[in-house]
Amino acid sequence: MDLRDYLRMVGRGWSTVLLITAISVGLAVAYVALAPKRYETSTVLFVSANEPRTIDDLQQGNQFSTSAVTTYAEIIDSATVLGPVATQLRPQSNADELGVAVWAIVPTETTLINVTASADSPQRAAAIANAVAGTASRVVPALVTDETNRPLVRFQQTRPAVEPTIAISPNVHRTIGLSLIVGLCLGFGATIVAQSLDTRIRQAADVHKLTEVPLLAVLSSFRRGQRGGLVARDDPPMGEAFRTLRTNLRSLDAKERRSLVCAAVADDRDGAQVATNLAWSLAAAGRRVLLVDLDMRQSTVGDLLGMKAGIGLADILMGRVDMAEAIRATRDSHLRVILSGTLQANPSDLLSDAATTRVLRRMEQENDVVILHAPPLLTYTDAAAVSGAAGGALLTVTAGRTKANELSTALTTLTNVWAKPVGVVLTGARRSELGRSAGTGYTRQVPPTGRAPSRPKTPQPVNSSTGNRAERHTPAFAGRHASNRIPQPSPGARPRPPAGRV
């Protein structure tokens, strides 16, 4: 993956990034609000010789103070000084507790001692620091005396401790800043991991990576108001997209089957829309089109066209009516429809009968193109039962819903029943994908040796965004598609089922 792939992942998972970052910052704010506050203040002690009598005494006293000032700082940190301080404080404390809250530091090459104290309130921190300074000024000189018990050093508090106004712990700015950085890192990491593990197909590039079956069209999402009519007729952008699909699909040669099964891979959200609008688009180009609804569990096509349920394909296959009686006319004289007919509990049993192939052959003889809408390929076996006898199968993939393994399984299922995967239609794509990703697939002829030729330099499908290229009614569904991902049976592997068997 390159940088653009990661940016797309972050773009799709920006809500996750914001959520994790908000949680991290919220926890930091709660910690800052609830954590106990610690305040810190310091006082400075100056160590010098005590009442020198001569210049030599002053020099010796200063040298002694300089060399021993580190020792004096250690004494301040000990119970010798902290013990008396603990008894003076209110409330009283003990030397061990003060040993943690008080520390003395000697700046380099000085006779100064910085005494720092910390506490849970600014008043107590200042009281502890000043009390330690006062006690050290009395106790330490008494430990350093001459033969007459006269102190040799003197401690002076040059800067008393004052009450601090800002708590040193927790550090608000640092805590919230770190939580923001940690939240962003965790959010980006979680998004990239989740997107990497997510195998749903989201864009045209995902289809090209999975299979060499050509991507014939990229459609935007069908709006709620469009799900009850013909968008190819009523919506100009969608109409152009279906004209692109019509051009890329091309019509059948006389020697080929003129029927096409349109089925969604797993999600039937837009399956009927693709079949119905494709049939209308082909009819608008002057082709004699017969639209057949294979979904005998519900009359999906009839709902889209506003037709009431009645006799249909199920009744034809059961011998109740003749095919001519079940055909219904539409506003377009070139488009006729056969609904699913009487609802069936197990329509795959009926569609697997040899009568289905005979009826399909008659439909192909009387029409230029036969569009068969079937329920999802992986949900029901209806599409697989008919695809082997039809001229090909057009699969519908819903962006953000269909998974990669579902598309691969669907293509393998078609191969197992000797069906020809003509192409893929991606629906529900984002606006950035429209008009630039469709038509980049290609079809290849498989020679008798079973070895696929090189990819043609100029792909046959066209793109709706490239202009108004004239459509040619050249042979479509030509040749069996060869893929290096979905194994295709070699010509001598096993004989194709004879006509009449599905």
Order of alpha helices (4+ residues) and beta strands (2+ residues): alpha-alpha-beta-alpha-alpha-alpha-beta-beta-alpha-beta-alpha-alpha-beta-alpha-alpha-beta-beta-alpha-beta-alpha-alpha-alpha-beta-beta-alpha-alpha-beta-alpha-beta-alpha-beta-beta
